[in-house]
Amino acid sequence: MAIFDTVKQILLDSGFMGFFDGDGWKNAIMIGVACFLLVLAIHPKFQFEPLLLLPIAFGMLLANLPDAGIFHADIWNIPSLHEIDGVKVAGEFVNGIFEPAKYWTYHDGSFHILAGKVLQDGGLLDILYLGVKVGIYPPLIFLGVGAMTDFGPLIANPKSFLLGAAAQFGIFVAFLGALVLGMTPQEAGSIGIIGGADGPTAIFVTSILAPHKLGPIAVAAYSYMALVPVIQPPIMRLLTTKKERAVKMAQLRNVSKTEKIIFPVLVTIVVSLLLPDAAVLVGMLMLGNLFKESGVVDRLAKTAQNELMNIVVIFLGLTVGATTTGAAFLTADTLKIIALGLFAFAFGTSGGVLFGKVMYIVTKGKINPLIGAAGVSAVPMAARVAQKVGREENPNNYLLMHAMGPNVAGVIGSAVAAGVLLTLL
């Protein structure tokens, strides 16, 4: 009997029992979703953005293990605001008794996380999540992206800026759609940014405007980034003719080193002065690019491209995945976010292609409209898709470098769109 009682007690104290308490069944479902995403990341037939999808899926798995103590969703639930003796205090009323928030304070019109409390009481992923909460990881990702990006095609063909801007159309269409569906303006802005196909930007904006929606928005953003080769081609074929898709574009001019050095400095100054809220993303993007193009800090450029980028991707993926707990993710709003995210991405692709058609007409057939689809900032995947669809009509057509112009313009465009939303909201 003693052995039986011991085994029984072990089972009662185990995490298995957590699946039978409250929202435990939701955690079980999310573990199944995490395993499915791991298959999509690892299986040779899929391998959808494994560098991002694998850590996100595993973070989701860890956060939904009952009683594991690795991530505490309750720490990150923003409390409500109450006035006590004329003073505004963050906290909740429990059974008629006011309990001040343990991890949050209220000051100057906003809530602030107590980092010291998180470090003291939080699990591993709670501590790493501070990098998302205070806006560290997304700008560092942009630093690495900048160090890997060649802005030469954009400098050689400045008209690409227009295509990159047109592809941000989906952001603002989805923003309006989310408002119609009853989302708050802040939630709508966070959902709309999915249309830029830029995961770090979506995380950065959401962590400021609607942190309670970070999990589903991040998963939607990275899922649609991974599905660019699936989603974009049907839209591109639908909106273009065979003749337009077969257009061969003239070779781009050579861009001097001086131009490549001046470009990141000039863009940083202009964008930051116009939209100060976009300065951190654009600034880090351009700093990384300056590392690359200056030729005098190769060690820094390689570190930004490799070691730093890889470390931040691990931390960002794990912590974003951890926010997708069953109670937070399995809601009607999540379905709305996923649907609106697809809507935003489809309209972004459409906006780029349709503006490409305008340029095709204006230039009398010198611009292939397909490169407009690369205006979303999924670099370099969207440019490769434009190349692939173009070669289906003309095997001797090489659009990759032409598509890279709008593609890198889309990276800047999504950061600018983020700045606009942050400024307005």
Secondary structure, 3 states (H helix, E strand, C coil): CHHHHHHHHHHHHCHHHHHHCCCHHHHHHHHHHHHHHHHHHHCCCCCCCHHHHHHHHHHHHHHCCCCCCCCCHHHHCCCEEEEECCEEEEEEEECCEEEECCCEEEECCEEEECHHHHHHHCCHHHHHHHHHHCCCHHHHHHHHHHHHCCCHHHHHCCCHHHHHHHCCHHHHHHHHHHHHCCCCHHHHHHHHHHHHCCHHHHHHHHHHHCHHHHHHHHHHHHHHHHCHHHHHHHHHHHHCCHHHHCCCCCCCCCCCHHHHHHHHHHHHHHHHHHCHHHHHHHHHHHHHHHHHHHCCCHHHHHHHHCHHHHHHHHHHHHHHHHCCCHHHHCCHHHHHHHHHHHHHHHHHHHHHHHHHHHHHHHCCCCCCHHHHHHHCCCCCHHHHHHHHHHHHHCCCCCCHHHHHHHHHHHHHHHHHHHHHHHHHC
